[in-house]
């Protein structure tokens, strides 16, 4: 059977993460069920990252061996017709020899989106048009303080404070870039409760469980004045899960892209 690589997007709100589980709705499970309807075969889908419950993806990479004698575009269309609306197969291509979506990956990028009051004081607690994909903050954090603290986490460290190893005991990871930015809106804000979008982008060779959300929560603690930068560094050096600030909710987190140094052109036009 040919091995196929795919680029997948999904709204993770109503799923218990990517990885298949017994008696729980997962993205992997939905992909496999829909593919069985198309091919008549039980095909195991592997993914580049085991996104947690409620986490989304724009650039999840998968691979699967499936019996199919027509074009990959025909497979993509047939697969999408049977998938729930929350999941989309964006592109399919023949997998390179030796390719594995998880073990061949060299970098992964996540983004965490928040909305905060544009001025001083407290703002709204929810935005109906953004709540599935962003977290509304009670007050405006100090963007410069968060970025100064973020710079202290870049590099290779033991991130045991900020996550759990998906398997084994190795909690050392390498963060390539980590920064917050204010995303400008193209239209002027016309209401008195003006808000601004603040986005955290983090790229690393790999992530621990809940690592991105714990880092986002801990950097936000610095931005809100709950922590100082040296307290964040002390928490990192402690290698103690209890020293992390509470993780931010999953709905603001999106797996944006996965890069493969051995296969640099894989889905490069889409990422």
C-alpha positions in Angstrom: 0.0 0.0 0.0 1.3 3.5 -0.8 2.3 5.7 2.2 0.7 9.1 2.1 1.6 12.3 4.0 -1.1 14.8 4.7 -1.5 18.4 6.0 -4.5 18.6 8.3 -6.4 21.5 10.0 -9.0 21.1 12.7 -11.0 22.9 15.4 -10.2 20.9 18.5 -13.0 22.3 20.7 -15.1 19.2 20.6 -12.3 16.6 20.5 -10.4 14.9 23.3 -7.1 15.7 21.6 -5.5 14.2 18.6 -4.5 10.7 19.8 -7.1 7.9 19.6 -8.7 6.9 22.9 -11.2 4.4 23.9 -14.8 5.8 24.2 -13.6 9.4 23.5 -13.9 11.5 20.3 -10.5 12.3 18.9 -9.1 13.8 15.7 -7.1 10.6 14.9 -10.2 8.5 15.5 -12.3 10.6 13.2 -9.6 10.5 10.5 -9.4 6.7 10.7 -13.1 6.2 10.7 -13.6 8.4 7.6 -10.8 6.8 5.8 -12.3 3.3 6.5 -15.5 4.5 4.8 -13.5 5.6 1.8 -11.2 2.6 1.4 -12.9 -0.2 3.3 -9.7 -0.9 5.2 -8.6 -0.3 8.8 -5.7 2.2 8.4 -3.6 3.6 11.2 -3.0 7.4 11.0 0.1 8.7 12.7 0.5 12.4 13.5 3.3 14.9 14.1 2.0 16.0 17.5 -0.5 14.8 20.1 -2.4 18.0 20.6 -4.3 18.1 23.9 -8.1 18.2 24.5 -9.4 21.4 23.0 -6.2 22.4 21.1 -6.5 23.3 17.4 -4.2 22.8 14.4 -3.6 24.6 11.1 -0.5 22.6 10.2 -0.8 19.1 11.7 1.1 16.6 9.6 -0.1 13.0 9.3 1.0 9.8 7.5 -1.0 6.7 6.6 -0.7 3.6 4.4 -4.0 3.1 2.6 -5.2 1.0 -0.4 -6.1 3.5 -3.1 -5.7 3.3 -6.9 -6.9 6.7 -7.9 -5.3 10.2 -7.6 -4.3 11.7 -4.2 -6.6 14.6 -5.0 -9.5 12.2 -5.4 -8.6 10.6 -2.1 -8.4 14.0 -0.4 -11.9 15.0 -1.7 -13.5 11.6 -0.7 -11.9 11.8 2.7 -13.1 15.3 3.4 -16.6 14.4 2.3 -16.8 11.9 5.2 -15.0 13.9 7.8 -16.8 16.1 10.3 -16.8 19.8 9.4 -14.3 20.5 12.2 -11.5 18.6 10.3 -10.1 19.3 6.9 -7.5 17.5 4.9 -5.7 20.4 3.3 -3.3 18.5 1.1 -2.0 15.0 0.4 1.3 13.9 -1.2 3.3 10.7 -1.5 5.4 10.3 1.7 9.1 10.3 1.1 11.0 7.1 1.9 11.6 6.7 5.6 9.3 9.6 6.5 7.5 9.6 9.9 5.4 12.7 10.8 6.6 12.7 14.4 10.1 11.3 14.5 11.2 13.0 11.3 10.1 16.5 12.6 12.8 18.9 13.5 10.8 22.0 14.5 7.2 22.6 15.6 5.5 26.0 16.0 2.5 26.8 18.2 0.7 30.1 18.5 -1.4 31.2 21.6 -3.9 34.0 21.0 -5.3 36.3 23.6 -7.4 39.4 23.7 -6.8 42.1 26.2 -8.1 45.6 27.0 -6.4 48.2 24.8 -6.3 50.6 27.7 -5.9 50.5 31.5 -8.5 48.9 33.7 -10.5 45.7 33.3 -12.2 44.6 30.1 -14.7 42.1 29.0 -14.7 38.5 30.2 -15.6 36.9 26.8 -15.9 37.7 23.1 -18.6 35.5 21.4 -16.8 35.7 18.0 -13.4 34.7 19.4 -13.9 32.5 22.4 -13.4 29.2 20.5 -9.9 30.2 19.4 -8.6 32.8 21.9 -8.6 33.6 25.6 -9.9 36.9 26.9 -7.6 38.4 29.5 -9.0 40.5 32.5 -6.5 43.2 32.0 -3.7 44.3 29.8 -0.3 42.6 30.4 3.1 44.3 30.0 4.2 43.1 26.5 7.8 44.2 27.0 8.1 42.4 30.4 6.8 39.2 28.8 9.3 39.4 25.9 12.2 40.1 28.2 11.3 37.0 30.3 10.7 34.9 27.1 14.2 35.6 26.0 15.5 33.9 29.1 13.9 30.6 28.1 15.3 30.4 24.6 17.8 27.7 24.1 18.2 24.1 25.4 16.9 23.6 28.9 15.3 21.0 31.1 11.7 22.1 30.9 10.4 19.6 33.5 8.7 22.5 35.4 6.5 23.3 32.4 5.4 19.9 31.2 5.6 16.1 31.2 7.4 13.9 28.8 5.0 12.1 26.5 7.1 8.9 26.9 10.2 8.1 28.9 11.8 10.6 31.3 13.6 13.1 29.0 12.3 16.6 29.6 15.1 18.5 27.8 13.9 20.5 24.9 15.3 23.3 22.7 13.3 26.5 22.2 14.3 28.2 18.9 12.1 31.3 19.3 9.6 32.6 21.8 7.9 36.0 21.7 4.7 37.9 22.2 3.5 40.4 19.6 0.6 42.8 19.2 -1.4 41.9 16.1 -2.8 45.0 14.4 -6.4 44.8 13.2 -7.1 46.1 9.6 -10.3 47.8 10.7 -10.7 50.6 13.2 -12.2 49.7 16.6 -15.6 51.5 16.9 -16.8 50.4 20.3 -15.8 51.9 23.8 -14.5 48.5 25.0 -11.5 48.4 22.7 -9.4 45.3 22.8 -6.1 44.2 21.2 -4.9 40.8 20.1 -1.7 39.6 21.7 -0.2 36.4 20.3 2.6 34.2 21.7 4.6 32.3 19.0 6.9 29.5 20.2 9.0 27.3 18.0 10.9 24.3 19.5 12.4 21.0 18.4 9.7 19.2 20.4 7.2 19.9 23.2 6.3 18.3 26.5 2.7 17.7 27.4 1.1 21.1 28.1 4.4 22.8 27.7 3.1 25.5 25.4 0.2 26.3 27.6 2.3 26.3 30.8 4.8 28.7 29.2 2.1 31.0 28.1 0.6 31.1 31.6 3.9 31.7 33.2 4.9 34.5 30.9 1.5 36.0 31.4 2.1 35.9 35.1 5.2 38.1 34.4 3.1 40.4 32.2 0.5 40.9 34.9 3.0 41.6 37.6 2.3 38.3 39.5 5.9 37.1 38.8 9.2 38.8 38.1 11.5 37.5 35.4 14.0 36.1 37.9 11.1 34.1 39.5 10.4 32.5 36.1 14.1 31.5 35.7 14.0 30.1 39.3 11.0 28.0 38.4 12.7 26.7 35.2 15.8 25.7 37.2 13.7 24.0 39.9 12.6 21.3 37.4 9.4 20.9 39.5 5.9 20.8 37.9 4.4 22.5 41.0 6.5 25.6 40.3 4.8 26.5 37.0 2.1 29.1 36.8 -1.4 27.6 35.9 -1.6 26.7 32.2 -3.8 28.9 30.0 -6.9 27.2 28.6 -6.5 25.1 25.5 -8.8 27.0 23.2 -6.2 29.7 22.5 -3.6 27.3 21.2 -3.0 26.3 17.6 -0.4 24.0 16.1 0.7 26.2 13.2 3.4 24.3 11.4 5.8 21.4 11.5 9.2 21.5 9.7 11.4 18.6 8.4 15.0 19.5 7.7 15.4 16.3 5.7 12.3 17.1 3.6 12.3 20.9 3.4 9.8 21.1 0.5 7.2 19.0 2.2 4.0 21.1 2.2 6.2 24.2 2.1 3.7 26.0 -0.2 0.9 25.6 2.5 2.9 26.5 5.6 
